[in-house]
């Protein structure tokens, strides 16, 4: 159960990191990727041969694929493609410590990553590493939750509009009454037709 819980927490962080990226930021990240990465992303997101020619269409497709792919691995694949150059740079900067860096070692290189790739990509790279079960996942999770610079923004809750209980009940009663009146009117019309038919 603990493994499942950790897995779900990792995917939740990755999802938060991805959804926190604006459409403009997503387009900027894709624009900096190697061509083979863009082609792989477009194919994964359902583009026809030749890939997406419209940036907005790619953004919509990528977000839709990510939502559907939270549990089947597609969210992770998309994020891996988006932050792959950032991860490669991070590994290079950490050198021999790249497999399991300390918090101090990672915080020493993150400013360079943020400068080159941006904060959202750096966050996405850290979240992808957690989802990939990196040895330093516990430390990375702490940074994404509590570090002043690297912490993910709060989740924006979209309020759900619901009818008040009384209004909902009144609406149901009105619909039932209208349906009953329609049935009664139809029954009267049928009886009248039958009477007319008898007197012909």
FENVEN-V129489 format. One record per residue. N is the residue number from 1. RES is the residue in one letter. SS is DSSP state (h for helix, s for strand, l for the rest). PHI is phi in whole degrees, -180 to 180 (999 if undefined). D_LAST is the distance of its C-alpha to the last C-alpha in Angstrom with 1 decimal. Layout:
# FENVEN-V129489
n = [N,N]
res = [RES,RES]
ss = [SS,SS]
phi = [PHI,PHI]
d_last = [D_LAST,D_LAST]
This chain:
# FENVEN-V129489
n = [1,2,3,4,5,6,7,8,9,10,11,12,13,14,15,16,17,18,19,20,21,22,23,24,25,26,27,28,29,30,31,32,33,34,35,36,37,38,39,40,41,42,43,44,45,46,47,48,49,50,51,52,53,54,55,56,57,58,59,60,61,62,63,64,65,66,67,68,69,70,71,72,73,74,75,76,77,78,79,80,81,82,83,84,85,86,87,88,89,90,91,92,93,94,95,96,97,98,99,100,101,102,103,104,105,106,107,108,109,110,111,112,113,114,115,116,117,118,119,120,121,122,123,124,125,126,127,128,129,130,131,132,133,134,135,136,137,138,139,140,141,142,143,144,145,146,147,148,149,150,151,152,153,154,155,156,157,158,159,160,161,162,163,164,165,166,167,168,169,170,171,172,173,174,175,176,177,178,179,180,181,182,183,184,185,186,187,188,189,190,191,192,193,194,195,196,197,198,199,200]
res = [X,X,X,X,X,X,X,X,X,X,X,X,X,X,X,X,X,X,X,X,X,X,X,X,X,X,X,X,X,X,X,X,X,X,X,X,X,X,X,X,X,X,X,X,X,X,X,X,X,X,X,X,X,X,X,X,X,X,X,X,X,X,X,X,X,X,X,X,X,X,X,X,X,X,X,X,X,X,X,X,X,X,X,X,X,X,X,X,X,X,X,X,X,X,X,X,X,X,X,X,X,X,X,X,X,X,X,X,X,X,X,X,X,X,X,X,X,X,X,X,X,X,X,X,X,X,X,X,X,X,X,X,X,X,X,X,X,X,X,X,X,X,X,X,X,X,X,X,X,X,X,X,X,X,X,X,X,X,X,X,X,X,X,X,X,X,X,X,X,X,X,X,X,X,X,X,X,X,X,X,X,X,X,X,X,X,X,X,X,X,X,X,X,X,X,X,X,X,X,X]
ss = [l,h,h,h,h,h,h,h,h,h,h,h,h,h,h,h,h,h,h,l,l,l,h,h,h,h,h,h,h,h,h,h,l,l,h,h,h,h,h,h,h,h,h,h,l,l,l,l,l,l,l,l,l,l,h,h,h,h,h,h,h,h,h,h,h,h,h,h,l,l,l,l,l,h,h,h,h,h,h,h,h,h,h,h,h,h,h,h,h,h,h,h,h,h,h,h,h,l,l,l,l,l,h,h,h,h,h,h,h,h,h,h,h,h,h,h,h,l,h,h,h,h,h,h,h,h,h,h,h,h,h,l,l,l,l,l,h,h,h,h,h,h,h,h,h,h,l,l,l,l,l,l,l,l,l,l,l,l,l,l,l,l,l,l,h,h,h,h,h,h,h,h,h,h,h,h,h,h,h,h,h,h,h,h,h,h,h,h,h,h,h,h,h,h,h,h,h,h,l,l]
phi = [999,-63,-64,-63,-62,-63,-64,-66,-65,-64,-68,-64,-63,-64,-63,-63,-64,-73,-70,-76,-79,-75,-62,-64,-66,-63,-64,-65,-63,-62,-65,-94,-77,-62,-59,-67,-68,-64,-62,-66,-63,-62,-63,-63,-91,88,-71,-74,-55,102,79,-77,-103,-111,-62,-63,-64,-64,-59,-63,-65,-65,-68,-65,-65,-64,-63,-67,-97,-61,-109,-103,99,-69,-59,-64,-65,-61,-65,-62,-63,-68,-110,-58,-62,-66,-64,-61,-67,-62,-61,-64,-68,-78,60,-65,-94,-66,-69,-152,-71,-81,-63,-62,-64,-70,-65,-72,-98,-61,-59,-68,-65,-64,-64,-85,-114,96,-66,-66,-70,-64,-61,-62,-64,-66,-66,-65,-65,-66,-63,-83,60,-64,-56,-91,-56,-63,-69,-63,-61,-61,-65,-70,-97,-129,-66,-60,-93,-91,-59,-68,-65,-59,-72,-86,-86,-90,-64,-96,-83,-130,-75,-57,-56,-64,-64,-64,-64,-62,-65,-64,-61,-63,-65,-65,-64,-63,-65,-64,-65,-64,-64,-65,-65,-66,-66,-63,-62,-67,-64,-63,-65,-65,-64,-63,-65,-70,-89,-76]
d_last = [79.3,82.0,81.8,78.0,78.4,81.1,78.9,76.0,78.4,79.8,76.4,75.5,78.6,78.0,74.4,75.7,78.4,76.0,73.3,76.0,76.7,75.0,73.4,76.4,78.8,76.9,77.0,80.8,81.5,79.7,81.5,84.8,84.0,85.4,83.1,82.6,81.5,78.9,77.7,77.4,75.5,73.0,72.4,71.9,69.4,67.3,68.6,68.2,71.3,73.7,72.8,71.3,72.1,70.5,72.3,69.3,67.3,70.2,70.4,66.7,67.0,70.2,68.7,65.6,67.7,70.0,67.2,65.8,69.3,70.6,70.7,71.0,74.2,72.8,73.6,77.2,77.4,76.2,78.7,81.5,81.0,80.9,84.1,86.0,88.6,89.1,89.7,92.1,94.1,94.1,95.5,98.1,99.2,99.4,101.4,102.6,100.7,97.3,96.2,96.5,97.7,98.7,96.9,99.9,100.0,96.4,96.6,99.6,97.5,94.1,95.3,96.1,92.7,90.9,93.0,92.1,88.6,87.3,86.5,82.9,84.1,87.0,84.7,82.3,85.3,86.4,82.9,82.7,86.0,84.8,81.7,84.1,86.0,89.2,92.1,92.3,88.6,89.4,91.6,89.1,86.3,88.6,89.2,85.5,84.8,87.8,90.1,90.2,89.8,87.9,85.4,81.8,79.9,77.7,74.2,71.7,68.9,65.5,63.7,60.3,57.8,55.6,53.2,54.6,53.2,51.4,49.8,48.7,47.2,45.4,44.1,42.7,41.1,39.4,38.1,36.7,35.1,33.4,32.2,30.8,29.0,27.4,26.2,24.8,23.0,21.6,20.5,18.7,16.9,15.8,14.6,12.7,10.9,10.3,8.9,6.5,5.5,5.6,3.8,0.0]
